[in-house]
Amino acid sequence: MRLKKLEISGFKSFANKTTLEFPTTISAVVGPNGSGKSNVVDAIRWVLGEQGLKNLRSKSGADLIWAGSAIKPSQGKASVSLHFDNGDGFFPVDFDEVVIGRKIYRDGDNEYYLNNSQVRLKDIVELLARSKLGLRGHSIVNQGSADEILKALPKERRGILEEALGLREFQLKKTEAETKLLETGANLDQTANLINEISPHLRSLKRQAEKFQKRESLVGDLNECENKFFGIKIKSILAEKNANQSVREEFREKILMAKNNFEASEKIFEDRIAKFSQTGAESAKMEESLDALNTERQKITRELGRAEGLIESARNNNIGNAKTLEAVLAIKIKYWAKRLDAALALSETGSIRESLKGLADEIKTIRDYFEKGNIAKILALVNLADLEEKTDNPHERDAFDLKRKLFAVEKQIEDAKNILQKIRSEEIEWRNQYSDLQKEMEVARRAYMSIQEAARSVELEEEKINLKEADLKSEMWGSNKNYEEFCDTMLPNFAIADFSNDLENKIIKLRREISEIGNIDEETLREYEETNRRHEFLTKEFSDLERAVGSLKNLIGDLAERIGGDFEVGLIKINEEFDRYFKSMFGGGSAKLAIETAEEKESGVAININMPKKRIRDLNALSGGERSLVSIALLFAIVSASQPPFLVLDEVDAALDEDNAVRFAKVLKNLAEKTQFVLITHNRSTMETANVLYGVTMGDDGASKLFSLKLEDAVV
Ligand code: ATP
């Protein structure tokens, strides 16, 4: 690696863009006081990431930007870039040239660049640390600060030495690991606290959740048992219902039959009663009219008797009147003669015979009546109208009328008697049938009643089953089960099982256990799950953090060991060179860096000197020049041991006398074999070591101006 060039623009007194090329191992910048030489060093320090404004001799970021002069206006930003040849891969990046850049604006904003890409300050710091370049070591030694290492506290001194020995990278890592360890430790504590905080609550929630789980499992068991239990019960009820249903149907048919039977016999009985009452009325009516007829007959008979008496007396008085019967027969004979003529006039013999037969029969009947002396009957056979004109006796006519009436009344009586007779015989028959029918009807009624009675017991049974069913429904409802739904969904798949007391006892036991557990809020369960998840997360986090703490501790231990080990080795080398340079500069004596407490890995470093010919051991007792010599001896020792790629020294040689300046230049030349130097000097011997000389002057515009110089010009 080699420093190639420095570009400055708008930085401090370098208002104009200025480029310093560093083509060789030693470059020197010379110029009058206040021309801006140290600003070059500041520019290098700044671009390498310096954050301390004091180290840049400024109070604010804006002080780093060209402030302007009477004739040259101020600028809004300052930029510096430092170019390195990375052909040897010194920087662990894939570029042959590495350019580190930095810009600052008046508002104080800083931008960092690596090969023109904007990066973070951290990236620059890490890159430099990895490359063993840094600000705290002796890469850059400001004007008047060469003895800073002498002034530094032992701990600070150790830091400077570590950086010079390239241990800064590890130190950074270690610091980073320590910061992380602190953070992780704090997180670990916080996590432990959180775990401790939620643990008791979680335990209580867990107990609840376990209860809930137990309850869930009991509820599951209960559900299973209840399903079985209800299934058995429903099956049995349905079977009972079915059986009862068929019995009911049988009964329904029987009842219907018995009813029909009863109603039929009842109807017969009633019909008969109705008929009988009608017959009774008829017979009463008949009897009534018979009575009336009899009365009529008596009346007529009486009148007839009176008329016959009158006739008899008339007969006695008038014989002509005694021929009434003969007159009747005479008329009859006339009539028969007419009919005989008419019959004989008929053309058909069959009809004649028939007509004659009629006549003969009639005559025979009359003869029979005549022989028996039944005159009334003979008279009845005669159409009395035919006789009306034939009688002249008014009593006979009355008698005749009366007889005719009597005849009619007797005929009516005869008919009435016949009817009455018939009614009576029917009545007798009915009386005989009545009790049979009544018995029959009673039997049918009883049969109907008893079958109804029997049916009522079946209905009662049905009622009982319905009650049982209703009880079961409400019991199921209490178990959050719907009877109908159960029948639809569960029952079809229900395996036939027998009812057992064990099952019922188990249900009772499960219900008791569930009620003992009581109701558990589902919210609690959710809270348990959430808290448990959080607890698990925290526990995992805790063990991750514990592991992280462990590995950070290991890392810190390893780094401390490495830093300590490398530091000790580096210190031995530095001590060899320190002692050698000291002896050479002071012409004797000895010098040594010592770790203050060897047991402590990171304890500070003390400087022990032994001046030749003097008994001075305290650094504060040295003269300014002596201090400067000790500082330079130590600087050279560090550079010899650590061999930094470049070193910027700002008037480190200012306090040296002629001899020491020559010695300084000589050592510089030796060291330049390994390390590139940029020197700010007023010293001729030093200038003589440089291959390139730059002159800086302050222009009329108040801005620094740079130009190349020959040695002769420089020392004039
Ligand atoms: P010496 O040899 O005395 O140490 P030097 O050459 O190292 O001097 P520097 O300290 O580099 O000088 O430069 C100081 C000069 O830079 C001063 O004149 C100062 O006014 C000027 N300067 C510093 N900051 C700014 C700025 N922001 N703008 C303009 N000029 C500035």
Residues whose N, C-alpha, C, O or C-beta is under 5 A from the ligand:
A	BS01	ATP	K12 S13 G31 P32 N33 G34 S35 G36 K37 S38 N39 A62 D63 L64 I65 W66 A67 G68 G702
